[in-house]
Amino acid sequence: MSELPPDHDADDQPDPRTAFDEIIAEETTRDPDLAVIEAGSRTLRTQGGPPEADIPARPADPEVDKALREVEAELATRWGETKLEPSVSRIAALMDVLGEPQRSYPSIHITGTNGKTSTARMIEALLNAFELRTGRYTSPHVQSITERISLDGAPISAERFIETYRDIKPYVEMVDASQDYRLSFFEVLTAMAYAAFADAPADVAVVEVGMGGSWDATNVIDGDVAVVTPIDLDHTDRLGTTHAEIATEKAGIVKQGATVILAQQPVEAAQVLLKKAVEVDATVAREGLEFGVVDRQVAVGGQLLTLRGLGGEYREVYLPLHGAHQAHNAAVALAAVEAFFGVGAQRPDPLDLDTVRKAFAAVASPGRLEVVRRSPTVVLDAAHNPAGARAAAEAIGEAFQFSRLIGVVGASGDKNVRELLEAFEPVFAEVVVTQNSSHRAMDADELAGIAVEVFGEERVQVEPRLPDALEAAITLAEEEGEFAGGGVLVTGSVITVGEARLLLGKG
């Protein structure tokens, strides 16, 4: 217990021996021997580090890989996720001819601007820990398209993904022929997820919206629990330019008689959401009132939390994710699962504490302040809007004691790039601007022009190719020497993070 695991740098994290002594000191009212045993258990738990992220590699079987590529190519012929016709008519027609698979299980529906995927993963982990079979649908994917559809906490296999696509393809083509527009890429994937969950069969589905809520393709389910993570300004060209307008779209997932779990919201967004809840006779639980984060302490590989749920307090919950925003996501996830089980309504007792602890300790969220390399430390974070960037900047300062942090930023052209860069300016010593392979990527030189205005010319380097950008950033981080505490943060887009993850040997 005197040494940190090899994946943790001693100069990046609190000394576990100090934490051990502090824990013992806090146990003044208990038997001294029991205090030492419990403190040892807790210290070891916090040294465990984050679980391995469940990102599947390409199929090893050449025939399966070929078949998967064919499916991906067919899906790519459809409207991409940024081209939308705001309607659920096509997906509703497809669900009808498929026999309404989304009606065969209860569901927890998640919307918001940031934190949806991490919250969905936490909800899934909790439900799995209570021995429920889950189906999880999230987007976008980090590396593999199969990540989007998970069963029992793991992405479905390539073989199952292919089989599900082939099963529904004739029905997709039938609906295509009857509509003004073909089903989009996202609509077909949503139908695949709902069909796969019904076929499993899943006990409960955990579903993240793609964009908005009212007309999102996922919104053909009637979520027993509707979760709204923090709302901020993003996709303003489609959802509205104010918090209230965006909240109006996202409130569309709140259905008659549901339970609504609200993360902390801007006042105008909260007003819209509460009004919608009243209109449909939904029960509301609000972070900071009915539930929330009571206490959080930085721990090795994550944080130690005390959460107040709908049924009471849950103490000493280890979460292997960094940042205050993830602690708030955990509180929201816990309240959502409590609501699903009727805690605070039909039943007064809280969830089993040991099961809750076990679930949160097993959570992984790829591409969310994920460490993928040491010496120097390289961290990936999929922040792609100003709110996400502010959360990441705050969290990396808290969780890592970098003496010099180099940013690698590749962003999409339709994002508020200036404010994203401004959020990182206080924590980046220098920034290497680049671009990913997506057609949506902002040109590196255009991004550099904005970065120079934010950081100053002497702090900006341009490397249009992501491999060159990573190499340049790692070289800059190493300039102070092997033990100087330099680090690299790759951010700006989920696509940038996914491509960097592959280049750095993950997946």
PyMOL commands that set and color helices and strands:
alter all, ss='L'
color gray80, all
select helices_A, chain A and resi 10-12+16-26+32-46+62-76+89-98+101-103+116-129+145-148+158-178+185-199+236-239+243-253+267-279+324-341+353-361+386-399+417-424+444-455+457-459+466-478+494-503
alter helices_A, ss='H'
color red, helices_A
select strands_A, chain A and resi 107-111+134-137+149-151+154-155+204-208+225-228+259-262+283-286+292-299+302-309+312-319+370-373+377-380+404-409+430-433+460-462+486-491
alter strands_A, ss='S'
color yellow, strands_A
deselect
rebuild
show_as cartoon
